[in-house]
Amino acid sequence: MNHWGANHCVLSYGHIGSQLITLASMLRIPVSMHNIAAGAIFRPSAWTAFGTCDPEGADFRASRNYGPLYGKY
């Protein structure tokens, strides 16, 4: 637990984890260490160019390649 980020908290009611991970992928924010079923998570089709065996790793590689959606102005 010492190496986990500080982004673990409860902000909503219900099972919306897959929607939050989908939103994160659209904003190019990689998410790891979750317990959501793979079939419930949407990833953009361009992510398949970064590997299909390890979807979480592909999130990190795609985010690094495309860069943040919003940057410094």
Predicted model as a PDB file, atoms N, CA, C, CB and O in Angstrom, pLDDT in the B-factor column:
MODEL        1                                                                  
ATOM      1  N   MET A   1       0.816  -1.191   0.000  1.00 48.00           N  
ATOM      2  CA  MET A   1       0.000   0.000   0.000  1.00 48.00           C  
ATOM      3  C   MET A   1       0.866   1.265   0.000  1.00 48.00           C  
ATOM      4  CB  MET A   1      -0.932  -0.007   1.203  1.00 48.00           C  
ATOM      5  O   MET A   1       0.388   2.332  -0.385  1.00 48.00           O  
ATOM      6  N   ASN A   2       2.116   1.165   0.420  1.00 55.00           N  
ATOM      7  CA  ASN A   2       2.968   2.350   0.466  1.00 55.00           C  
ATOM      8  C   ASN A   2       3.249   2.922  -0.919  1.00 55.00           C  
ATOM      9  CB  ASN A   2       4.271   2.019   1.152  1.00 55.00           C  
ATOM     10  O   ASN A   2       3.579   4.101  -1.044  1.00 55.00           O  
ATOM     11  N   HIS A   3       3.125   2.106  -1.956  1.00 56.00           N  
ATOM     12  CA  HIS A   3       3.463   2.545  -3.303  1.00 56.00           C  
ATOM     13  C   HIS A   3       2.233   2.936  -4.116  1.00 56.00           C  
ATOM     14  CB  HIS A   3       4.222   1.458  -4.020  1.00 56.00           C  
ATOM     15  O   HIS A   3       2.367   3.279  -5.291  1.00 56.00           O  
ATOM     16  N   TRP A   4       1.069   2.896  -3.538  1.00 55.00           N  
ATOM     17  CA  TRP A   4      -0.146   3.286  -4.242  1.00 55.00           C  
ATOM     18  C   TRP A   4      -0.256   4.803  -4.226  1.00 55.00           C  
ATOM     19  CB  TRP A   4      -1.402   2.631  -3.602  1.00 55.00           C  
ATOM     20  O   TRP A   4       0.254   5.466  -3.323  1.00 55.00           O  
ATOM     21  N   GLY A   5      -0.921   5.336  -5.228  1.00 55.00           N  
ATOM     22  CA  GLY A   5      -1.158   6.773  -5.282  1.00 55.00           C  
ATOM     23  C   GLY A   5      -2.213   7.180  -4.262  1.00 55.00           C  
ATOM     24  O   GLY A   5      -2.836   6.338  -3.615  1.00 55.00           O  
ATOM     25  N   ALA A   6      -2.392   8.454  -4.138  1.00 53.00           N  
ATOM     26  CA  ALA A   6      -3.340   8.985  -3.165  1.00 53.00           C  
ATOM     27  C   ALA A   6      -4.704   9.233  -3.778  1.00 53.00           C  
ATOM     28  CB  ALA A   6      -2.811  10.263  -2.566  1.00 53.00           C  
ATOM     29  O   ALA A   6      -5.438  10.100  -3.303  1.00 53.00           O  
ATOM     30  N   ASN A   7      -5.063   8.496  -4.820  1.00 55.00           N  
ATOM     31  CA  ASN A   7      -6.319   8.745  -5.508  1.00 55.00           C  
ATOM     32  C   ASN A   7      -7.394   7.713  -5.162  1.00 55.00           C  
ATOM     33  CB  ASN A   7      -6.088   8.759  -6.998  1.00 55.00           C  
ATOM     34  O   ASN A   7      -8.316   7.514  -5.954  1.00 55.00           O  
ATOM     35  N   HIS A   8      -7.308   7.070  -4.038  1.00 56.00           N  
ATOM     36  CA  HIS A   8      -8.293   6.074  -3.647  1.00 56.00           C  
ATOM     37  C   HIS A   8      -9.255   6.685  -2.640  1.00 56.00           C  
ATOM     38  CB  HIS A   8      -7.609   4.821  -3.061  1.00 56.00           C  
ATOM     39  O   HIS A   8      -8.879   6.988  -1.508  1.00 56.00           O  
ATOM     40  N   CYS A   9     -10.491   6.860  -3.064  1.00 59.00           N  
ATOM     41  CA  CYS A   9     -11.514   7.391  -2.173  1.00 59.00           C  
ATOM     42  C   CYS A   9     -12.891   7.044  -2.735  1.00 59.00           C  
ATOM     43  CB  CYS A   9     -11.358   8.930  -1.995  1.00 59.00           C  
ATOM     44  O   CYS A   9     -12.997   6.499  -3.834  1.00 59.00           O  
ATOM     45  N   VAL A  10     -13.909   7.351  -2.004  1.00 59.00           N  
ATOM     46  CA  VAL A  10     -15.274   7.089  -2.442  1.00 59.00           C  
ATOM     47  C   VAL A  10     -15.956   8.418  -2.699  1.00 59.00           C  
ATOM     48  CB  VAL A  10     -16.059   6.251  -1.390  1.00 59.00           C  
ATOM     49  O   VAL A  10     -16.102   9.234  -1.789  1.00 59.00           O  
ATOM     50  N   LEU A  11     -16.371   8.636  -3.933  1.00 65.00           N  
ATOM     51  CA  LEU A  11     -17.004   9.894  -4.302  1.00 65.00           C  
ATOM     52  C   LEU A  11     -18.414   9.704  -4.849  1.00 65.00           C  
ATOM     53  CB  LEU A  11     -16.159  10.609  -5.319  1.00 65.00           C  
ATOM     54  O   LEU A  11     -19.093  10.687  -5.145  1.00 65.00           O  
ATOM     55  N   SER A  12     -18.860   8.480  -4.988  1.00 67.00           N  
ATOM     56  CA  SER A  12     -20.154   8.254  -5.631  1.00 67.00           C  
ATOM     57  C   SER A  12     -20.839   7.040  -5.026  1.00 67.00           C  
ATOM     58  CB  SER A  12     -19.985   8.069  -7.150  1.00 67.00           C  
ATOM     59  O   SER A  12     -20.266   6.302  -4.224  1.00 67.00           O  
ATOM     60  N   TYR A  13     -22.074   6.865  -5.436  1.00 68.00           N  
ATOM     61  CA  TYR A  13     -22.865   5.737  -4.987  1.00 68.00           C  
ATOM     62  C   TYR A  13     -23.104   4.827  -6.175  1.00 68.00           C  
ATOM     63  CB  TYR A  13     -24.203   6.199  -4.352  1.00 68.00           C  
ATOM     64  O   TYR A  13     -23.494   5.297  -7.244  1.00 68.00           O  
ATOM     65  N   GLY A  14     -22.883   3.557  -6.010  1.00 68.00           N  
ATOM     66  CA  GLY A  14     -23.141   2.598  -7.077  1.00 68.00           C  
ATOM     67  C   GLY A  14     -21.860   2.123  -7.739  1.00 68.00           C  
ATOM     68  O   GLY A  14     -20.757   2.522  -7.365  1.00 68.00           O  
ATOM     69  N   HIS A  15     -22.031   1.269  -8.722  1.00 78.00           N  
ATOM     70  CA  HIS A  15     -20.913   0.659  -9.427  1.00 78.00           C  
ATOM     71  C   HIS A  15     -20.657   1.428 -10.719  1.00 78.00           C  
ATOM     72  CB  HIS A  15     -21.190  -0.840  -9.720  1.00 78.00           C  
ATOM     73  O   HIS A  15     -21.184   1.069 -11.772  1.00 78.00           O  
ATOM     74  N   ILE A  16     -19.863   2.467 -10.643  1.00 81.00           N  
ATOM     75  CA  ILE A  16     -19.590   3.282 -11.824  1.00 81.00           C  
ATOM     76  C   ILE A  16     -18.112   3.256 -12.189  1.00 81.00           C  
ATOM     77  CB  ILE A  16     -20.042   4.718 -11.591  1.00 81.00           C  
ATOM     78  O   ILE A  16     -17.642   4.117 -12.932  1.00 81.00           O  
ATOM     79  N   GLY A  17     -17.390   2.293 -11.682  1.00 80.00           N  
ATOM     80  CA  GLY A  17     -15.952   2.218 -11.937  1.00 80.00           C  
ATOM     81  C   GLY A  17     -15.613   2.127 -13.409  1.00 80.00           C  
ATOM     82  O   GLY A  17     -14.651   2.749 -13.859  1.00 80.00           O  
ATOM     83  N   SER A  18     -16.389   1.361 -14.174  1.00 85.00           N  
ATOM     84  CA  SER A  18     -16.095   1.226 -15.603  1.00 85.00           C  
ATOM     85  C   SER A  18     -16.294   2.554 -16.323  1.00 85.00           C  
ATOM     86  CB  SER A  18     -16.984   0.143 -16.236  1.00 85.00           C  
ATOM     87  O   SER A  18     -15.538   2.873 -17.241  1.00 85.00           O  
ATOM     88  N   GLN A  19     -17.289   3.328 -15.927  1.00 86.00           N  
ATOM     89  CA  GLN A  19     -17.505   4.636 -16.549  1.00 86.00           C  
ATOM     90  C   GLN A  19     -16.366   5.597 -16.206  1.00 86.00           C  
ATOM     91  CB  GLN A  19     -18.855   5.229 -16.099  1.00 86.00           C  
ATOM     92  O   GLN A  19     -15.951   6.394 -17.048  1.00 86.00           O  
ATOM     93  N   LEU A  20     -15.865   5.525 -14.980  1.00 84.00           N  
ATOM     94  CA  LEU A  20     -14.757   6.394 -14.592  1.00 84.00           C  
ATOM     95  C   LEU A  20     -13.468   6.023 -15.327  1.00 84.00           C  
ATOM     96  CB  LEU A  20     -14.536   6.321 -13.081  1.00 84.00           C  
ATOM     97  O   LEU A  20     -12.699   6.905 -15.709  1.00 84.00           O  
ATOM     98  N   ILE A  21     -13.230   4.732 -15.527  1.00 83.00           N  
ATOM     99  CA  ILE A  21     -12.048   4.309 -16.276  1.00 83.00           C  
ATOM    100  C   ILE A  21     -12.185   4.712 -17.738  1.00 83.00           C  
ATOM    101  CB  ILE A  21     -11.838   2.785 -16.156  1.00 83.00           C  
ATOM    102  O   ILE A  21     -11.202   5.111 -18.362  1.00 83.00           O  
ATOM    103  N   THR A  22     -13.392   4.612 -18.294  1.00 83.00           N  
ATOM    104  CA  THR A  22     -13.631   5.063 -19.664  1.00 83.00           C  
ATOM    105  C   THR A  22     -13.356   6.557 -19.791  1.00 83.00           C  
ATOM    106  CB  THR A  22     -15.075   4.750 -20.092  1.00 83.00           C  
ATOM    107  O   THR A  22     -12.693   6.988 -20.734  1.00 83.00           O  
ATOM    108  N   LEU A  23     -13.858   7.340 -18.857  1.00 85.00           N  
ATOM    109  CA  LEU A  23     -13.603   8.776 -18.861  1.00 85.00           C  
ATOM    110  C   LEU A  23     -12.106   9.053 -18.761  1.00 85.00           C  
ATOM    111  CB  LEU A  23     -14.352   9.461 -17.705  1.00 85.00           C  
ATOM    112  O   LEU A  23     -11.589   9.928 -19.456  1.00 85.00           O  
ATOM    113  N   ALA A  24     -11.418   8.322 -17.913  1.00 83.00           N  
ATOM    114  CA  ALA A  24      -9.975   8.510 -17.763  1.00 83.00           C  
ATOM    115  C   ALA A  24      -9.249   8.210 -19.071  1.00 83.00           C  
ATOM    116  CB  ALA A  24      -9.432   7.617 -16.639  1.00 83.00           C  
ATOM    117  O   ALA A  24      -8.313   8.925 -19.429  1.00 83.00           O  
ATOM    118  N   SER A  25      -9.664   7.158 -19.795  1.00 79.00           N  
ATOM    119  CA  SER A  25      -8.997   6.843 -21.061  1.00 79.00           C  
ATOM    120  C   SER A  25      -9.264   7.934 -22.094  1.00 79.00           C  
ATOM    121  CB  SER A  25      -9.468   5.476 -21.596  1.00 79.00           C  
ATOM    122  O   SER A  25      -8.385   8.251 -22.894  1.00 79.00           O  
ATOM    123  N   MET A  26     -10.454   8.506 -22.089  1.00 80.00           N  
ATOM    124  CA  MET A  26     -10.762   9.602 -23.012  1.00 80.00           C  
ATOM    125  C   MET A  26      -9.932  10.842 -22.698  1.00 80.00           C  
ATOM    126  CB  MET A  26     -12.253   9.944 -22.953  1.00 80.00           C  
ATOM    127  O   MET A  26      -9.573  11.598 -23.601  1.00 80.00           O  
ATOM    128  N   LEU A  27      -9.631  11.049 -21.431  1.00 82.00           N  
ATOM    129  CA  LEU A  27      -8.806  12.181 -21.007  1.00 82.00           C  
ATOM    130  C   LEU A  27      -7.321  11.843 -21.014  1.00 82.00           C  
ATOM    131  CB  LEU A  27      -9.220  12.637 -19.620  1.00 82.00           C  
ATOM    132  O   LEU A  27      -6.482  12.670 -20.655  1.00 82.00           O  
ATOM    133  N   ARG A  28      -7.003  10.608 -21.431  1.00 81.00           N  
ATOM    134  CA  ARG A  28      -5.628  10.106 -21.500  1.00 81.00           C  
ATOM    135  C   ARG A  28      -4.952  10.067 -20.147  1.00 81.00           C  
ATOM    136  CB  ARG A  28      -4.814  10.954 -22.437  1.00 81.00           C  
ATOM    137  O   ARG A  28      -3.804  10.482 -19.984  1.00 81.00           O  
ATOM    138  N   ILE A  29      -5.696   9.558 -19.183  1.00 81.00           N  
ATOM    139  CA  ILE A  29      -5.169   9.356 -17.839  1.00 81.00           C  
ATOM    140  C   ILE A  29      -5.153   7.846 -17.598  1.00 81.00           C  
ATOM    141  CB  ILE A  29      -6.033  10.118 -16.744  1.00 81.00           C  
ATOM    142  O   ILE A  29      -6.220   7.253 -17.443  1.00 81.00           O  
ATOM    143  N   PRO A  30      -3.991   7.208 -17.562  1.00 79.00           N  
ATOM    144  CA  PRO A  30      -3.954   5.764 -17.362  1.00 79.00           C  
ATOM    145  C   PRO A  30      -4.403   5.376 -15.952  1.00 79.00           C  
ATOM    146  CB  PRO A  30      -2.549   5.237 -17.624  1.00 79.00           C  
ATOM    147  O   PRO A  30      -4.124   6.082 -14.983  1.00 79.00           O  
ATOM    148  N   VAL A  31      -5.095   4.255 -15.856  1.00 79.00           N  
ATOM    149  CA  VAL A  31      -5.592   3.748 -14.575  1.00 79.00           C  
ATOM    150  C   VAL A  31      -5.102   2.318 -14.415  1.00 79.00           C  
ATOM    151  CB  VAL A  31      -7.159   3.821 -14.492  1.00 79.00           C  
ATOM    152  O   VAL A  31      -5.232   1.507 -15.332  1.00 79.00           O  
ATOM    153  N   SER A  32      -4.543   2.011 -13.261  1.00 77.00           N  
ATOM    154  CA  SER A  32      -4.092   0.648 -12.998  1.00 77.00           C  
ATOM    155  C   SER A  32      -4.612   0.198 -11.640  1.00 77.00           C  
ATOM    156  CB  SER A  32      -2.544   0.555 -13.051  1.00 77.00           C  
ATOM    157  O   SER A  32      -5.156   0.987 -10.868  1.00 77.00           O  
ATOM    158  N   MET A  33      -4.430  -1.088 -11.370  1.00 73.00           N  
ATOM    159  CA  MET A  33      -4.797  -1.689 -10.087  1.00 73.00           C  
ATOM    160  C   MET A  33      -6.273  -1.508  -9.766  1.00 73.00           C  
ATOM    161  CB  MET A  33      -3.960  -1.093  -8.975  1.00 73.00           C  
ATOM    162  O   MET A  33      -6.625  -0.992  -8.706  1.00 73.00           O  
ATOM    163  N   HIS A  34      -7.127  -1.930 -10.676  1.00 74.00           N  
ATOM    164  CA  HIS A  34      -8.565  -1.861 -10.439  1.00 74.00           C  
ATOM    165  C   HIS A  34      -9.147  -3.266 -10.491  1.00 74.00           C  
ATOM    166  CB  HIS A  34      -9.259  -0.938 -11.476  1.00 74.00           C  
ATOM    167  O   HIS A  34      -8.461  -4.208 -10.889  1.00 74.00           O  
ATOM    168  N   ASN A  35     -10.381  -3.410 -10.101  1.00 79.00           N  
ATOM    169  CA  ASN A  35     -11.025  -4.724 -10.094  1.00 79.00           C  
ATOM    170  C   ASN A  35     -12.263  -4.743 -10.991  1.00 79.00           C  
ATOM    171  CB  ASN A  35     -11.410  -5.119  -8.664  1.00 79.00           C  
ATOM    172  O   ASN A  35     -13.236  -5.432 -10.685  1.00 79.00           O  
ATOM    173  N   ILE A  36     -12.236  -4.005 -12.079  1.00 82.00           N  
ATOM    174  CA  ILE A  36     -13.345  -3.942 -13.022  1.00 82.00           C  
ATOM    175  C   ILE A  36     -13.121  -5.003 -14.099  1.00 82.00           C  
ATOM    176  CB  ILE A  36     -13.475  -2.513 -13.652  1.00 82.00           C  
ATOM    177  O   ILE A  36     -11.998  -5.183 -14.571  1.00 82.00           O  
ATOM    178  N   ALA A  37     -14.173  -5.694 -14.483  1.00 84.00           N  
ATOM    179  CA  ALA A  37     -14.071  -6.721 -15.520  1.00 84.00           C  
ATOM    180  C   ALA A  37     -13.642  -6.094 -16.843  1.00 84.00           C  
ATOM    181  CB  ALA A  37     -15.416  -7.464 -15.687  1.00 84.00           C  
ATOM    182  O   ALA A  37     -14.076  -4.993 -17.182  1.00 84.00           O  
ATOM    183  N   ALA A  38     -12.794  -6.793 -17.587  1.00 80.00           N  
ATOM    184  CA  ALA A  38     -12.259  -6.254 -18.843  1.00 80.00           C  
ATOM    185  C   ALA A  38     -13.353  -5.923 -19.847  1.00 80.00           C  
ATOM    186  CB  ALA A  38     -11.291  -7.240 -19.461  1.00 80.00           C  
ATOM    187  O   ALA A  38     -13.234  -4.954 -20.597  1.00 80.00           O  
ATOM    188  N   GLY A  39     -14.413  -6.714 -19.869  1.00 84.00           N  
ATOM    189  CA  GLY A  39     -15.503  -6.477 -20.810  1.00 84.00           C  
ATOM    190  C   GLY A  39     -16.327  -5.245 -20.505  1.00 84.00           C  
ATOM    191  O   GLY A  39     -17.074  -4.779 -21.366  1.00 84.00           O  
ATOM    192  N   ALA A  40     -16.212  -4.707 -19.309  1.00 85.00           N  
ATOM    193  CA  ALA A  40     -16.997  -3.534 -18.915  1.00 85.00           C  
ATOM    194  C   ALA A  40     -16.289  -2.219 -19.206  1.00 85.00           C  
ATOM    195  CB  ALA A  40     -17.325  -3.608 -17.447  1.00 85.00           C  
ATOM    196  O   ALA A  40     -16.881  -1.148 -19.066  1.00 85.00           O  
ATOM    197  N   ILE A  41     -15.013  -2.295 -19.614  1.00 82.00           N  
ATOM    198  CA  ILE A  41     -14.225  -1.078 -19.829  1.00 82.00           C  
ATOM    199  C   ILE A  41     -14.129  -0.792 -21.318  1.00 82.00           C  
ATOM    200  CB  ILE A  41     -12.808  -1.212 -19.209  1.00 82.00           C  
ATOM    201  O   ILE A  41     -13.774  -1.673 -22.101  1.00 82.00           O  
ATOM    202  N   PHE A  42     -14.446   0.440 -21.712  1.00 83.00           N  
ATOM    203  CA  PHE A  42     -14.284   0.875 -23.097  1.00 83.00           C  
ATOM    204  C   PHE A  42     -12.938   1.553 -23.231  1.00 83.00           C  
ATOM    205  CB  PHE A  42     -15.433   1.829 -23.532  1.00 83.00           C  
ATOM    206  O   PHE A  42     -12.569   2.408 -22.427  1.00 83.00           O  
ATOM    207  N   ARG A  43     -12.209   1.155 -24.266  1.00 80.00           N  
ATOM    208  CA  ARG A  43     -10.966   1.830 -24.605  1.00 80.00           C  
ATOM    209  C   ARG A  43     -11.055   2.234 -26.069  1.00 80.00           C  
ATOM    210  CB  ARG A  43      -9.716   0.916 -24.335  1.00 80.00           C  
ATOM    211  O   ARG A  43     -11.621   1.494 -26.873  1.00 80.00           O  
ATOM    212  N   PRO A  44     -10.508   3.392 -26.435  1.00 81.00           N  
ATOM    213  CA  PRO A  44     -10.543   3.807 -27.836  1.00 81.00           C  
ATOM    214  C   PRO A  44      -9.889   2.763 -28.729  1.00 81.00           C  
ATOM    215  CB  PRO A  44      -9.849   5.159 -28.012  1.00 81.00           C  
ATOM    216  O   PRO A  44      -8.960   2.077 -28.300  1.00 81.00           O  
ATOM    217  N   SER A  45     -10.361   2.634 -29.964  1.00 84.00           N  
ATOM    218  CA  SER A  45      -9.832   1.605 -30.867  1.00 84.00           C  
ATOM    219  C   SER A  45      -8.356   1.821 -31.173  1.00 84.00           C  
ATOM    220  CB  SER A  45     -10.628   1.587 -32.165  1.00 84.00           C  
ATOM    221  O   SER A  45      -7.649   0.860 -31.479  1.00 84.00           O  
ATOM    222  N   ALA A  46      -7.879   3.049 -31.098  1.00 83.00           N  
ATOM    223  CA  ALA A  46      -6.459   3.327 -31.354  1.00 83.00           C  
ATOM    224  C   ALA A  46      -5.558   2.680 -30.303  1.00 83.00           C  
ATOM    225  CB  ALA A  46      -6.214   4.838 -31.385  1.00 83.00           C  
ATOM    226  O   ALA A  46      -4.367   2.489 -30.547  1.00 83.00           O  
ATOM    227  N   TRP A  47      -6.107   2.342 -29.144  1.00 81.00           N  
ATOM    228  CA  TRP A  47      -5.312   1.730 -28.083  1.00 81.00           C  
ATOM    229  C   TRP A  47      -4.791   0.358 -28.500  1.00 81.00           C  
ATOM    230  CB  TRP A  47      -6.139   1.608 -26.805  1.00 81.00           C  
ATOM    231  O   TRP A  47      -3.775  -0.085 -27.963  1.00 81.00           O  
ATOM    232  N   THR A  48      -5.440  -0.328 -29.430  1.00 85.00           N  
ATOM    233  CA  THR A  48      -4.992  -1.668 -29.824  1.00 85.00           C  
ATOM    234  C   THR A  48      -3.620  -1.633 -30.493  1.00 85.00           C  
ATOM    235  CB  THR A  48      -6.010  -2.308 -30.766  1.00 85.00           C  
ATOM    236  O   THR A  48      -2.928  -2.650 -30.535  1.00 85.00           O  
ATOM    237  N   ALA A  49      -3.226  -0.490 -31.010  1.00 90.00           N  
ATOM    238  CA  ALA A  49      -1.893  -0.376 -31.611  1.00 90.00           C  
ATOM    239  C   ALA A  49      -0.791  -0.444 -30.554  1.00 90.00           C  
ATOM    240  CB  ALA A  49      -1.778   0.934 -32.397  1.00 90.00           C  
ATOM    241  O   ALA A  49       0.384  -0.595 -30.891  1.00 90.00           O  
ATOM    242  N   PHE A  50      -1.162  -0.335 -29.288  1.00 90.00           N  
ATOM    243  CA  PHE A  50      -0.184  -0.331 -28.200  1.00 90.00           C  
ATOM    244  C   PHE A  50      -0.176  -1.643 -27.430  1.00 90.00           C  
ATOM    245  CB  PHE A  50      -0.467   0.812 -27.250  1.00 90.00           C  
ATOM    246  O   PHE A  50       0.401  -1.729 -26.346  1.00 90.00           O  
ATOM    247  N   GLY A  51      -0.813  -2.662 -27.990  1.00 86.00           N  
ATOM    248  CA  GLY A  51      -0.801  -3.991 -27.398  1.00 86.00           C  
ATOM    249  C   GLY A  51      -2.175  -4.412 -26.911  1.00 86.00           C  
ATOM    250  O   GLY A  51      -2.979  -3.590 -26.473  1.00 86.00           O  
ATOM    251  N   THR A  52      -2.425  -5.709 -26.998  1.00 80.00           N  
ATOM    252  CA  THR A  52      -3.717  -6.240 -26.568  1.00 80.00           C  
ATOM    253  C   THR A  52      -3.586  -7.254 -25.443  1.00 80.00           C  
ATOM    254  CB  THR A  52      -4.427  -6.872 -27.736  1.00 80.00           C  
ATOM    255  O   THR A  52      -4.589  -7.618 -24.829  1.00 80.00           O  
ATOM    256  N   CYS A  53      -2.378  -7.719 -25.158  1.00 85.00           N  
ATOM    257  CA  CYS A  53      -2.191  -8.703 -24.085  1.00 85.00           C  
ATOM    258  C   CYS A  53      -2.275  -8.067 -22.707  1.00 85.00           C  
ATOM    259  CB  CYS A  53      -0.852  -9.404 -24.242  1.00 85.00           C  
ATOM    260  O   CYS A  53      -2.724  -8.705 -21.755  1.00 85.00           O  
ATOM    261  N   ASP A  54      -1.852  -6.836 -22.596  1.00 82.00           N  
ATOM    262  CA  ASP A  54      -1.831  -6.122 -21.320  1.00 82.00           C  
ATOM    263  C   ASP A  54      -2.541  -4.784 -21.499  1.00 82.00           C  
ATOM    264  CB  ASP A  54      -0.366  -5.914 -20.810  1.00 82.00           C  
ATOM    265  O   ASP A  54      -1.883  -3.775 -21.755  1.00 82.00           O  
ATOM    266  N   PRO A  55      -3.873  -4.749 -21.369  1.00 80.00           N  
ATOM    267  CA  PRO A  55      -4.609  -3.508 -21.623  1.00 80.00           C  
ATOM    268  C   PRO A  55      -4.192  -2.345 -20.726  1.00 80.00           C  
ATOM    269  CB  PRO A  55      -6.075  -3.755 -21.452  1.00 80.00           C  
ATOM    270  O   PRO A  55      -4.151  -1.204 -21.185  1.00 80.00           O  
ATOM    271  N   GLU A  56      -3.881  -2.611 -19.458  1.00 81.00           N  
ATOM    272  CA  GLU A  56      -3.453  -1.521 -18.578  1.00 81.00           C  
ATOM    273  C   GLU A  56      -2.116  -0.942 -19.037  1.00 81.00           C  
ATOM    274  CB  GLU A  56      -3.345  -2.014 -17.124  1.00 81.00           C  
ATOM    275  O   GLU A  56      -1.913   0.271 -18.991  1.00 81.00           O  
ATOM    276  N   GLY A  57      -1.215  -1.798 -19.475  1.00 84.00           N  
ATOM    277  CA  GLY A  57       0.053  -1.321 -20.017  1.00 84.00           C  
ATOM    278  C   GLY A  57      -0.162  -0.526 -21.292  1.00 84.00           C  
ATOM    279  O   GLY A  57       0.528   0.464 -21.537  1.00 84.00           O  
ATOM    280  N   ALA A  58      -1.127  -0.961 -22.111  1.00 84.00           N  
ATOM    281  CA  ALA A  58      -1.446  -0.222 -23.335  1.00 84.00           C  
ATOM    282  C   ALA A  58      -1.979   1.165 -22.996  1.00 84.00           C  
ATOM    283  CB  ALA A  58      -2.473  -0.995 -24.185  1.00 84.00           C  
ATOM    284  O   ALA A  58      -1.712   2.123 -23.722  1.00 84.00           O  
ATOM    285  N   ASP A  59      -2.730   1.285 -21.902  1.00 83.00           N  
ATOM    286  CA  ASP A  59      -3.204   2.608 -21.460  1.00 83.00           C  
ATOM    287  C   ASP A  59      -2.024   3.539 -21.212  1.00 83.00           C  
ATOM    288  CB  ASP A  59      -4.064   2.483 -20.177  1.00 83.00           C  
ATOM    289  O   ASP A  59      -2.024   4.687 -21.656  1.00 83.00           O  
ATOM    290  N   PHE A  60      -1.021   3.039 -20.500  1.00 85.00           N  
ATOM    291  CA  PHE A  60       0.141   3.859 -20.182  1.00 85.00           C  
ATOM    292  C   PHE A  60       0.931   4.209 -21.442  1.00 85.00           C  
ATOM    293  CB  PHE A  60       1.042   3.135 -19.179  1.00 85.00           C  
ATOM    294  O   PHE A  60       1.379   5.345 -21.597  1.00 85.00           O  
ATOM    295  N   ARG A  61       1.105   3.230 -22.352  1.00 88.00           N  
ATOM    296  CA  ARG A  61       1.853   3.497 -23.579  1.00 88.00           C  
ATOM    297  C   ARG A  61       1.115   4.474 -24.483  1.00 88.00           C  
ATOM    298  CB  ARG A  61       2.119   2.198 -24.328  1.00 88.00           C  
ATOM    299  O   ARG A  61       1.735   5.365 -25.064  1.00 88.00           O  
ATOM    300  N   ALA A  62      -0.195   4.320 -24.609  1.00 86.00           N  
ATOM    301  CA  ALA A  62      -0.979   5.244 -25.439  1.00 86.00           C  
ATOM    302  C   ALA A  62      -0.972   6.640 -24.844  1.00 86.00           C  
ATOM    303  CB  ALA A  62      -2.425   4.746 -25.592  1.00 86.00           C  
ATOM    304  O   ALA A  62      -0.829   7.622 -25.572  1.00 86.00           O  
ATOM    305  N   SER A  63      -1.124   6.742 -23.543  1.00 83.00           N  
ATOM    306  CA  SER A  63      -1.123   8.052 -22.897  1.00 83.00           C  
ATOM    307  C   SER A  63       0.225   8.743 -23.063  1.00 83.00           C  
ATOM    308  CB  SER A  63      -1.465   7.914 -21.411  1.00 83.00           C  
ATOM    309  O   SER A  63       0.290   9.953 -23.280  1.00 83.00           O  
ATOM    310  N   ARG A  64       1.294   7.969 -22.961  1.00 86.00           N  
ATOM    311  CA  ARG A  64       2.622   8.555 -23.144  1.00 86.00           C  
ATOM    312  C   ARG A  64       2.807   9.005 -24.588  1.00 86.00           C  
ATOM    313  CB  ARG A  64       3.721   7.548 -22.751  1.00 86.00           C  
ATOM    314  O   ARG A  64       3.396  10.056 -24.838  1.00 86.00           O  
ATOM    315  N   ASN A  65       2.306   8.213 -25.547  1.00 88.00           N  
ATOM    316  CA  ASN A  65       2.457   8.545 -26.958  1.00 88.00           C  
ATOM    317  C   ASN A  65       1.619   9.764 -27.357  1.00 88.00           C  
ATOM    318  CB  ASN A  65       2.071   7.350 -27.813  1.00 88.00           C  
ATOM    319  O   ASN A  65       2.122  10.669 -28.023  1.00 88.00           O  
ATOM    320  N   TYR A  66       0.363   9.791 -26.960  1.00 86.00           N  
ATOM    321  CA  TYR A  66      -0.537  10.873 -27.362  1.00 86.00           C  
ATOM    322  C   TYR A  66      -0.379  12.126 -26.512  1.00 86.00           C  
ATOM    323  CB  TYR A  66      -1.964  10.401 -27.294  1.00 86.00           C  
ATOM    324  O   TYR A  66      -0.712  13.225 -26.954  1.00 86.00           O  
ATOM    325  N   GLY A  67       0.123  11.964 -25.305  1.00 80.00           N  
ATOM    326  CA  GLY A  67       0.266  13.108 -24.411  1.00 80.00           C  
ATOM    327  C   GLY A  67      -1.055  13.461 -23.763  1.00 80.00           C  
ATOM    328  O   GLY A  67      -2.093  12.898 -24.113  1.00 80.00           O  
ATOM    329  N   PRO A  68      -1.025  14.383 -22.827  1.00 73.00           N  
ATOM    330  CA  PRO A  68      -2.255  14.757 -22.130  1.00 73.00           C  
ATOM    331  C   PRO A  68      -3.216  15.480 -23.074  1.00 73.00           C  
ATOM    332  CB  PRO A  68      -1.934  15.647 -20.915  1.00 73.00           C  
ATOM    333  O   PRO A  68      -2.791  16.195 -23.981  1.00 73.00           O  
ATOM    334  N   LEU A  69      -4.489  15.287 -22.853  1.00 71.00           N  
ATOM    335  CA  LEU A  69      -5.505  15.946 -23.662  1.00 71.00           C  
ATOM    336  C   LEU A  69      -5.470  17.438 -23.421  1.00 71.00           C  
ATOM    337  CB  LEU A  69      -6.897  15.389 -23.357  1.00 71.00           C  
ATOM    338  O   LEU A  69      -5.614  18.233 -24.350  1.00 71.00           O  
ATOM    339  N   TYR A  70      -5.277  17.814 -22.165  1.00 64.00           N  
ATOM    340  CA  TYR A  70      -5.188  19.228 -21.809  1.00 64.00           C  
ATOM    341  C   TYR A  70      -3.788  19.501 -21.304  1.00 64.00           C  
ATOM    342  CB  TYR A  70      -6.254  19.618 -20.739  1.00 64.00           C  
ATOM    343  O   TYR A  70      -3.291  18.785 -20.435  1.00 64.00           O  
ATOM    344  N   GLY A  71      -3.152  20.514 -21.828  1.00 61.00           N  
ATOM    345  CA  GLY A  71      -1.804  20.851 -21.398  1.00 61.00           C  
ATOM    346  C   GLY A  71      -1.747  22.273 -20.885  1.00 61.00           C  
ATOM    347  O   GLY A  71      -2.771  22.893 -20.599  1.00 61.00           O  
ATOM    348  N   LYS A  72      -0.551  22.770 -20.776  1.00 59.00           N  
ATOM    349  CA  LYS A  72      -0.365  24.149 -20.334  1.00 59.00           C  
ATOM    350  C   LYS A  72      -0.835  25.086 -21.435  1.00 59.00           C  
ATOM    351  CB  LYS A  72       1.120  24.427 -19.967  1.00 59.00           C  
ATOM    352  O   LYS A  72      -0.645  24.804 -22.618  1.00 59.00           O  
ATOM    353  N   TYR A  73      -1.429  26.166 -21.064  1.00 50.00           N  
ATOM    354  CA  TYR A  73      -1.944  27.123 -22.054  1.00 50.00           C  
ATOM    355  C   TYR A  73      -0.924  28.169 -22.334  1.00 50.00           C  
ATOM    356  CB  TYR A  73      -3.234  27.773 -21.581  1.00 50.00           C  
ATOM    357  O   TYR A  73      -1.167  29.067 -23.141  1.00 50.00           O  
TER     358      TYR A  73                                                      
ENDMDL                                                                          
END                                                                             
